[in-house]
Amino acid sequence: METFKFDNHVVRAFAIAAAIWGLVGTVAGLLIACQLFYPAVNFNTPFTTFGRLRPLHTNAVIFAFVGNGMFCGIYYSLQRLCRARMFSDALSWFNFWGWQAIIVSAAITLPLGLTSSKEYAELEWPIDIAIAVVWVAFCINLFGTIWKRREKHMYVAIWFYIATAITVAMLHIINSLEMPASLFKSYSVYAGVQDALVQWWYGHNAVAFFLTTPYLGMMYYFLPKAANRPVFSYRLSIIHFWGLIFIYIWAGPHHLLYTALPDWAQSLGMVFSVMLVAPSWGGMLNGLLTLRGAWDKVRQDPMLKFMVVAVTAYGMATLEGPTLAIKSVNALSHYTDWTIAHVHTGALGWNGFLTFSLLYYLFPRLYKTPLWSVKLANYHFWIGLIGMMFYVVPMYTSGVTAGLMWKEFNADGYLRYSNFLESTIRLIPMYVLRAVGGSLYIVGIVLMMVNLYRTAKAGRFIGDEEAQAPALNREATRESTKLGHRWLEGVPVTFAVLTTIAVIIGGLIEIVPMFLIQENVPTIASVKPYTPLEMLGRDLYIREGCVGCHSQMIRPFRSETERYGEYSKVGEFVYDHPFLWGSKRTGPDLHRIGGKYPDAWHYNHLENPRSTSPGSIMPNYTWLLTQKLDTTVTIERMRALRKVGVPYRDDEIANSAKSIEIQSKKILAGLAAGSITNTPPDREIVAVIAYLQRLGTDIKATPATAPETKATPAKN
Amino acid sequence: MIQNILRHLGGVEQYGVVSLCLFGTLFVGVLIWALVQKQGHLDRMSRVPLDTDTVEPLQTPPNHE
């Protein structure tokens, strides 16, 4: 028998961090939710405006709240499942403080507008490197602990942790490949459709392997613990695990249905998404059925209440996800609030409630005292649940309403709601209700924090908890030669390799076509790189997070071509590093905005959107009118873009200042034609207008030479 | 070189079918694998989280009400 100590210090640190960041992330969400019906609560500063705070909200919830919750649950359960202390205390603390430093740097850089604009991967390259380093430290600690375990077989929760560690590393590194132009500015090495494919391969699997697999592992540990009975079917958990990790990795293209992505890749993504229902529901049922005969405990224990709702929300979200991935449903739901409702069922229900459940479970055990108030925890449960309902139901209503309004034609064949604003205004009551729901959810978190604090005050923290277990006879482990799952559970390295192969196959088959597409992208001769001024304007568009509300991808539907113009072609995005297709239309699509309005319209609209579009909920971008355009970065940025494949010539780079001057004068002339004469040529607004006026106009230009290949219409 | 090979790979339209076959094979494999597991081992494994903890689950009666 060996005696050792579990490390509860780092578990507690992650638990506290999860609670605090949970509050920060949801408050940021509430602030931007309020801006959607009351734009003035951006306080008229760029740093607190929707476009910049939206990535802060998503990153805070995903990586800070769920990230810390995940580490907390893994560090607690892994030690107990392995009957061993974490491999290295130093690595545990490096993991903790490194992760917090990354979160703080995100909270500083995102409001400053330093962003790559790729959803859930917005952080700039130095932070990306830091994430990779901290993640590797976590992986070493995880595998080190598994290596020195005293329990021969790895329990199902550990398989999910292994899959998380390996896949997140792979996704993060591949999606974050970027060319630095300066310390806090880089360009994705991929362009247009390839960038979109890699981004959503990442984005979808970040949901899978950051928000789902670690939490499923935690479900498999904490649910049986709390119910004090084994998991319903261990056999089912084997099928659940392998089915889930193998299928998930293929489903990414469902984020790009009806876009310029090749049809076969869209269909592949759709089919695998639908198949995902099977393992997801297998896991959900396995969790719920674990409670068979123990439902009386759910009535008494708030921790189990949260867990049951979390697992149910997982079931709902994993049925809804595949439904949304069906092309005909997606045609209606995409770009609307339906997606927002879907992700919040997952975030508030699955991740949020499971994290709360975990914290209610851990604090009494870490502090060796009963929970301060079961009653207060029950209040939290009901307020949180009602808050969640008030959040998602209005968002479903809003999503379906917008989707239908955008597609409706009148008897004469014209769009019934030809002005996009008609749908925006119709949705505002839903946005108000959503903010009410979010507020209730936040009240619940505050109640939890009070309860946990009082519990901690009442008890005595055991930082190093003594435990005993017999040493593991490694020779005996190796002797087992049967190639069953039993054998696999005893050989972590082989297990990790098989897991890697399972996730790589899907990734490869999705990414190989990325190279193929490069050859098949129909070249459009008239599509040219952005001019230096337009490039700077595009960087400002990225800085302000315009992509959070405006797509640049017109799908081949009559309702969209009538509203926006010609549908978007693959060949139009070959110089877009990164792609800016977007995933949400709070405002209209902008791909064909170029030339649609005079320069002065854009000036007035950005200064005060309500002056040109009464009822608009877009914030005022007054700072663009006053801030001086930084042209000193032009050359380094053009060079960085050239390195990733944009064919800027030496003379174009050398003469960029002259080019900017000439084009700025043209914009100023355009403004003067609209009676705006007080703008100096060196303001940011000039670059933004230059970019907006360029958008989607290339294919309208007559090419100097005949096109090499004509753009082929999508089959959709 | 690898990039060059990949660029010239043909038959992209077969990828969907290939992936479905791959999945089918893997799924049937895992299914069989799971079914042939001995019940005794499965029972023992499912008890791992319950047996490894040194801390007994606490009753949580409210202590201030």
Chai-1 contact restraints between the chains, C-beta under 6 A:
chainA,res_idxA,chainB,res_idxB,connection_type,confidence,min_distance_angstrom,max_distance_angstrom,comment,restraint_id
A,R80,B,T52,contact,1.0,0.0,6.0,A-B,restraint_1
A,R80,B,D53,contact,1.0,0.0,6.0,A-B,restraint_2
A,L81,B,T52,contact,1.0,0.0,6.0,A-B,restraint_3
A,R83,B,T52,contact,1.0,0.0,6.0,A-B,restraint_4
A,H153,B,M45,contact,1.0,0.0,6.0,A-B,restraint_5
A,Y155,B,V48,contact,1.0,0.0,6.0,A-B,restraint_6
A,Y221,B,P49,contact,1.0,0.0,6.0,A-B,restraint_7
A,P224,B,P49,contact,1.0,0.0,6.0,A-B,restraint_8
A,K225,B,P49,contact,1.0,0.0,6.0,A-B,restraint_9
A,P230,B,S46,contact,1.0,0.0,6.0,A-B,restraint_10
A,P230,B,R47,contact,1.0,0.0,6.0,A-B,restraint_11
A,V231,B,S46,contact,1.0,0.0,6.0,A-B,restraint_12
A,Y234,B,L42,contact,1.0,0.0,6.0,A-B,restraint_13
A,Y234,B,M45,contact,1.0,0.0,6.0,A-B,restraint_14
A,Y234,B,S46,contact,1.0,0.0,6.0,A-B,restraint_15
A,R235,B,A34,contact,1.0,0.0,6.0,A-B,restraint_16
A,R235,B,L42,contact,1.0,0.0,6.0,A-B,restraint_17
A,I238,B,A34,contact,1.0,0.0,6.0,A-B,restraint_18
A,I239,B,V30,contact,1.0,0.0,6.0,A-B,restraint_19
A,I239,B,A34,contact,1.0,0.0,6.0,A-B,restraint_20
A,W242,B,V30,contact,1.0,0.0,6.0,A-B,restraint_21
A,F246,B,L26,contact,1.0,0.0,6.0,A-B,restraint_22
A,W264,B,E13,contact,1.0,0.0,6.0,A-B,restraint_23
A,W264,B,G16,contact,1.0,0.0,6.0,A-B,restraint_24
A,L268,B,G16,contact,1.0,0.0,6.0,A-B,restraint_25
A,P364,B,L58,contact,1.0,0.0,6.0,A-B,restraint_26
A,R365,B,V55,contact,1.0,0.0,6.0,A-B,restraint_27
A,P370,B,T60,contact,1.0,0.0,6.0,A-B,restraint_28
A,P370,B,N63,contact,1.0,0.0,6.0,A-B,restraint_29
A,L371,B,T60,contact,1.0,0.0,6.0,A-B,restraint_30
A,S373,B,P62,contact,1.0,0.0,6.0,A-B,restraint_31
A,V374,B,T60,contact,1.0,0.0,6.0,A-B,restraint_32
A,V374,B,P62,contact,1.0,0.0,6.0,A-B,restraint_33
A,A467,B,T54,contact,1.0,0.0,6.0,A-B,restraint_34
A,H485,B,W33,contact,1.0,0.0,6.0,A-B,restraint_35
A,H485,B,Q37,contact,1.0,0.0,6.0,A-B,restraint_36
A,R486,B,H41,contact,1.0,0.0,6.0,A-B,restraint_37
A,I509,B,Y15,contact,1.0,0.0,6.0,A-B,restraint_38
A,I509,B,S19,contact,1.0,0.0,6.0,A-B,restraint_39
A,V512,B,L6,contact,1.0,0.0,6.0,A-B,restraint_40
A,P513,B,V12,contact,1.0,0.0,6.0,A-B,restraint_41
A,F515,B,L6,contact,1.0,0.0,6.0,A-B,restraint_42
A,F515,B,R7,contact,1.0,0.0,6.0,A-B,restraint_43
A,L516,B,V12,contact,1.0,0.0,6.0,A-B,restraint_44
A,E519,B,R7,contact,1.0,0.0,6.0,A-B,restraint_45
